[in-house]
Amino acid sequence: MKPIRVLILMLAMALLLPSHSFAQLELVEGPEIQSETAILIDATSGAVLFDQKSHEKMYPASITKIVTAILAIESNRLDEIVTVSKRAREVDGTRVYLEEGEQVPLMKLVQGLMINSGNDAGVAIAEHLAGSVEAFAEQMNDFATKKIGVKDTHFENPHGLFGEEHYSTAYDFAMITKYAITNPTFREIMGTSEFPWKGESWDTTIFNHHWMLREWPYEGVIGGKNGYIDQSGHTLVTAASRENLTLIAVVLKATTKRMMYNDTEKLFDFGFANFETGEVTAPQEFTDDNQVKYQLEDPIYYTKKIGETVDLSVDTSGELSIIGEDERLISAQQLFNPLDNIDKSKIVEGTKPLGKEYATNGVQPTNKTYVIISIVVFLFVAFIYLRRRKRRRRARMYR
């Protein structure tokens, strides 16, 4: 075998060796999901428990209304009266049958938006809060990128009807929903199964379109939002909670309603059967090996396998690591040393997500820094070896 082939084989073997940098764990295998993209997260820690192309850009359809609803709720203007425009009256798709000139409380419009998926309610909300649909879409984009911090989402409207530049991802909507369900008003509306509706032209009871609140009951379900347009297929966001674990599942581009609910149920079954949320309580003091003391000022929430024992350690830089079984890094956070003049704005907040650690491939994410350094060093040594070997051959030729 030629030396270069030997080196390539050695490199490939090195990448497969178990170590702190290259670890392959016997983790829980995820379910088979038929929807095109999907994600399951721990809503408390943000850890990703299952991932299927969750960063692929897709058309979201009516799950867009989650963003419209939380922006309306956080505007602190829910008591205001909204006058319905002609544009709102004439919008296509699912409606709550608002009439031009009708006056409706903003709170009622949010309920019609989320419970009956009213596109007309979405337009009325947008125009009231921002002056136009277009201006409100900019507010939605600012909310997604600046407040939530997601990068693969762009909105053109408040309801999710098709637009070429109206897209998002399963991951982004999981993060958006993680934020939204911390608001009690949003959470209550999202979980409302039915609501009496009395308008100028429609007097009825509206029923939530999310089947897990009615036709497809699931233990612990909080609520969610479904959507459909031809370009998006069926889309679904759902939150559920049991004991100390709250999960968010997002499935996009299912070919049927039954498929998306079946996928969501499988994701929840997988999550509740295998994981639990842990907490490092605060305030709490930690000491490193040099007896330097560090403060944890806010609790750290992390996700671990049910019954898994974790260890806490602090290195000399003041980074607290939460280590699971098989020396797996679950989470890390920089602590505060009150004796140092540390700019607290630079302290890392939250926990590092598990990423694809519990995805169907069952492979722990590697430490990219160590991987890159190891490969560079290996290739450098290989280069020197081959270069010297070539020189020795040339020397023998000229003897």
C-alpha positions in Angstrom: 0.0 0.0 0.0 1.3 3.4 -0.9 2.4 5.7 2.0 -0.2 8.3 1.2 -3.0 5.7 1.3 -1.7 4.5 4.7 -1.8 8.1 6.0 -5.4 8.6 4.8 -6.4 5.3 6.4 -4.7 6.3 9.7 -6.5 9.7 9.6 -9.8 8.0 9.1 -9.2 5.6 12.0 -8.1 8.5 14.2 -11.4 10.2 13.6 -13.3 7.1 14.7 -11.3 6.5 17.9 -13.3 7.2 21.1 -11.8 10.0 23.1 -12.9 13.4 24.6 -12.6 14.9 21.1 -13.9 12.0 19.1 -16.7 10.3 21.0 -19.4 8.0 19.8 -21.9 7.2 22.6 -24.5 4.5 22.9 -27.3 7.1 23.1 -31.1 6.7 22.7 -32.2 6.2 19.1 -34.8 8.6 17.9 -38.1 7.8 16.2 -38.7 7.5 12.4 -40.3 10.7 11.3 -42.1 11.1 8.0 -42.5 14.8 7.9 -39.7 16.5 5.8 -38.2 18.4 8.7 -38.7 18.1 12.5 -37.2 19.0 15.8 -37.8 18.3 19.5 -36.4 20.5 22.2 -36.5 20.8 26.0 -38.4 24.1 26.4 -36.6 24.9 29.6 -33.0 24.3 28.7 -33.2 24.7 25.0 -31.5 21.4 24.4 -32.2 19.7 21.1 -33.3 16.2 21.6 -34.2 15.2 18.1 -33.2 16.8 14.8 -34.2 16.1 11.2 -33.1 18.8 8.8 -34.3 21.4 11.3 -32.3 24.2 9.8 -33.7 23.7 6.3 -35.7 26.7 5.1 -39.4 25.9 4.6 -42.7 27.7 4.2 -44.3 27.9 7.6 -48.0 28.6 6.7 -50.2 29.6 9.7 -47.7 28.8 12.4 -46.6 32.3 11.5 -49.4 33.5 13.7 -47.5 32.5 16.8 -45.2 35.5 16.1 -48.1 37.8 15.3 -49.8 36.8 18.6 -46.9 37.2 20.9 -46.1 40.6 19.4 -49.7 41.7 19.9 -49.7 40.4 23.5 -46.4 42.1 24.3 -47.5 45.4 22.9 -49.5 45.9 26.1 -52.4 47.2 24.0 -54.8 44.3 24.3 -57.6 46.6 25.6 -57.5 48.8 22.5 -60.3 48.8 20.0 -59.3 47.9 16.4 -61.2 49.2 13.4 -61.2 46.5 10.6 -60.0 47.7 7.2 -61.1 46.7 3.7 -57.8 44.8 3.3 -58.5 42.8 6.4 -62.0 42.0 5.3 -60.9 40.8 1.8 -57.9 38.6 2.8 -58.0 35.0 1.5 -58.1 31.8 3.5 -59.4 31.0 6.9 -61.3 33.9 8.6 -63.3 34.9 11.6 -65.5 36.9 9.1 -64.7 40.4 10.2 -66.5 43.2 8.4 -65.0 46.4 7.1 -65.4 49.1 9.7 -66.2 46.6 12.5 -64.6 47.5 15.8 -63.1 44.6 17.8 -60.9 44.5 20.9 -57.3 43.6 20.1 -57.4 40.7 22.6 -60.4 39.2 20.8 -58.5 39.4 17.5 -55.6 37.5 19.0 -58.0 34.8 20.2 -59.6 34.6 16.7 -56.1 34.5 15.2 -54.8 31.6 17.3 -58.0 29.6 17.9 -59.7 29.8 14.5 -56.6 30.8 12.5 -58.2 33.9 11.2 -56.2 35.6 8.5 -58.4 38.6 8.6 -57.6 39.0 12.3 -53.9 38.8 11.5 -54.2 41.7 9.0 -56.3 43.8 11.4 -53.7 43.2 14.2 -50.8 44.2 11.9 -52.4 47.3 10.6 -53.4 48.5 14.1 -50.0 47.9 15.7 -47.7 49.0 12.9 -49.9 50.9 10.4 -49.6 48.4 7.6 -48.9 44.7 6.9 -45.5 45.5 5.5 -44.4 47.6 8.5 -45.6 44.8 10.9 -43.6 42.2 8.9 -40.5 44.3 9.6 -41.4 44.2 13.3 -41.8 40.4 13.0 -38.4 40.1 11.4 -36.7 42.3 14.1 -38.4 40.1 16.7 -37.1 36.9 15.2 -33.5 38.1 14.5 -32.8 40.5 17.4 -35.0 39.2 20.3 -35.0 35.5 19.6 -31.7 35.4 17.8 -32.6 33.1 14.9 -31.1 33.5 11.5 -33.0 31.5 8.9 -36.4 33.2 9.2 -38.0 36.0 7.1 -41.6 37.1 7.2 -43.7 39.0 4.6 -47.1 38.9 6.4 -48.8 38.2 9.7 -50.8 35.1 8.7 -48.5 32.8 6.7 -50.2 32.9 3.3 -47.6 32.1 0.6 -44.8 34.5 -0.3 -41.5 33.6 -1.9 -39.6 35.4 0.9 -41.8 34.2 3.7 -39.9 31.3 5.2 -38.5 29.8 8.4 -37.1 26.5 9.8 -38.2 24.0 12.4 -35.4 25.0 14.6 -36.2 28.7 14.4 -39.9 28.1 15.3 -38.9 25.9 18.2 -36.9 28.8 19.6 -39.7 31.3 18.9 -42.2 29.1 20.7 -39.8 28.5 23.6 -39.9 32.2 24.1 -43.6 32.6 23.5 -44.9 30.0 26.0 -43.2 31.8 28.9 -45.9 34.4 28.5 -49.0 33.3 30.5 -51.5 35.1 28.2 -50.1 33.5 25.1 -49.9 30.1 26.8 -53.6 30.4 27.8 -54.8 31.4 24.3 -52.7 28.7 22.6 -54.3 26.1 24.8 -57.9 27.3 24.4 -59.9 24.5 22.8 -63.1 26.5 22.1 -64.2 30.1 22.4 -67.6 31.9 21.9 -67.4 34.3 19.0 -69.9 37.1 18.5 -69.2 39.5 15.6 -71.2 41.6 13.2 -71.7 38.8 10.7 -70.7 35.7 12.7 -72.2 34.5 15.9 -70.8 31.0 16.7 -68.4 29.0 18.8 -64.9 28.7 17.3 -62.9 25.5 17.9 -59.1 25.3 18.0 -57.8 23.7 14.8 -55.0 21.9 16.7 -56.2 18.3 17.0 -54.2 17.5 20.2 -56.6 19.8 22.0 -59.6 17.9 20.7 -59.7 15.0 18.2 -56.2 13.7 19.0 -55.8 14.2 22.8 -52.3 13.8 24.2 -51.4 13.7 27.9 -49.8 17.0 29.0 -50.4 18.9 25.8 -50.3 22.7 26.4 -51.4 23.8 22.9 -49.9 24.8 19.6 -50.6 26.0 16.1 -51.1 24.2 12.9 -50.9 25.4 9.3 -51.4 24.5 5.7 -50.9 26.0 2.2 -50.1 24.1 -0.9 -46.5 25.2 -0.9 -45.8 24.3 2.7 -47.7 21.1 3.2 -49.0 20.5 6.7 -47.0 22.3 9.5 -47.4 21.9 13.2 -46.0 23.4 16.4 -46.9 21.8 19.7 -45.9 22.1 23.4 -46.5 19.5 26.1 -45.5 19.2 29.7 -45.2 16.3 32.2 -43.7 16.5 35.7 -40.6 18.6 35.3 -40.1 18.3 31.5 -41.7 20.6 29.0 -41.2 19.8 25.3 -41.7 21.6 22.0 -42.1 19.7 18.8 -42.1 21.2 15.3 -42.9 19.2 12.2 -42.9 20.8 8.7 -44.1 19.7 5.3 -46.1 16.6 6.3 -48.2 15.3 3.4 -51.3 14.7 5.6 -52.7 15.9 8.9 -52.5 12.4 10.3 -48.8 12.2 9.4 -48.0 15.4 11.3 -49.9 14.5 14.4 -48.5 11.0 14.4 -44.9 12.4 14.0 -45.6 14.8 16.9 -46.9 12.1 19.1 -43.8 9.9 18.4 -41.5 12.8 19.2 -43.3 13.5 22.5 -43.3 9.8 23.4 -39.6 9.6 22.7 -38.8 12.8 24.8 -40.9 11.9 27.8 -39.6 8.3 27.9 -35.9 9.2 27.8 -35.2 12.7 29.2 -35.6 14.9 32.2 -34.7 18.5 33.0 -32.0 19.1 35.6 -31.2 22.3 37.5 -28.1 23.7 39.1 -29.6 26.0 41.8 -28.5 29.5 42.4 -27.1 31.5 44.1 -24.3 29.1 44.7 -20.6 29.2 45.2 -18.0 27.0 43.5 -14.3 26.6 44.1 -11.7 25.6 41.5 -8.5 23.5 42.1 -6.6 26.7 43.1 -9.2 27.5 45.8 -10.5 30.5 43.8 -14.2 31.1 44.4 -16.8 31.7 41.7 -20.4 32.7 42.0 -23.3 31.2 40.0 -25.9 34.0 40.1 -28.7 32.4 38.1 -29.9 28.8 37.8 -28.7 26.6 35.0 -31.2 24.3 33.4 -29.9 21.3 31.4 -31.3 18.1 29.9 -30.1 14.6 30.8 -31.2 11.0 30.3 -33.7 9.9 33.0 -31.8 8.8 36.1 -28.5 9.9 34.7 -25.9 11.0 37.3 -24.1 14.2 36.6 -20.9 15.8 38.0 -20.1 19.5 38.3 -16.6 20.8 37.9 -15.0 24.3 37.7 -11.8 24.9 35.8 -9.2 27.6 36.5 -10.9 30.0 34.1 -14.1 29.8 36.1 -16.1 27.7 33.6 -18.6 25.4 35.2 -19.1 22.1 33.3 -21.9 19.7 33.8 -20.6 16.2 32.9 -22.9 13.3 32.2 -22.2 9.6 31.9 -19.3 8.6 29.6 -17.7 11.9 30.4 -20.2 13.6 28.1 -20.3 17.4 28.3 -23.9 18.4 28.8 -23.5 22.1 29.5 -20.9 24.7 30.3 -21.3 28.2 31.6 -18.8 30.9 32.7 -19.1 31.8 36.4 -18.6 35.2 38.0 -15.6 35.9 40.2 -16.6 38.8 42.5 -12.9 39.6 43.1 -12.2 40.2 39.5 -13.3 43.3 37.5 -15.3 41.2 35.1 -17.7 42.8 32.6 -20.8 40.8 33.5 -22.2 41.5 30.1 -19.7 39.1 28.7 -20.8 36.2 30.9 -22.3 33.4 28.8 -25.9 32.9 29.6 -27.9 29.7 29.4 -26.7 26.3 28.4 -25.1 24.8 25.4 -27.8 22.8 23.5 -27.3 19.1 23.0 -27.4 19.7 19.3 -27.8 16.4 17.4 -26.6 14.4 20.3 -29.9 12.6 20.6 -30.7 12.5 16.9 -31.3 9.3 15.1 -27.6 8.8 14.3 -26.8 8.7 18.0 -23.4 10.4 17.6 -22.2 13.0 20.1 -21.1 16.3 18.5 -17.3 16.6 18.6 -15.4 19.5 20.0 -14.6 21.3 16.7 -11.6 23.1 18.0 -9.8 19.9 19.1 -10.8 18.2 15.8 -9.4 20.9 13.7 -6.2 21.1 15.7 -5.8 17.3 15.6 -6.3 17.2 11.9 -3.9 20.1 11.2 -1.2 18.6 13.4 -1.7 15.2 11.7 -1.5 16.6 8.2 1.6 18.6 9.1 3.4 15.5 10.4 2.3 13.6 7.4 3.6 16.3 5.1 7.0 16.4 6.8 7.2 12.6 6.7 6.4 12.4 2.9 8.8 15.3 2.2 11.7 13.6 4.0 10.9 10.3 2.3 10.9 11.9 -1.1 14.3 13.6 -0.4 15.8 10.2 0.7 14.6 8.6 -2.6 16.2 11.4 -4.6 19.4 11.1 -2.6 19.6 7.3 -3.4 19.0 8.1 -7.1 22.0 10.4 -7.3 24.5 8.1 -5.4 
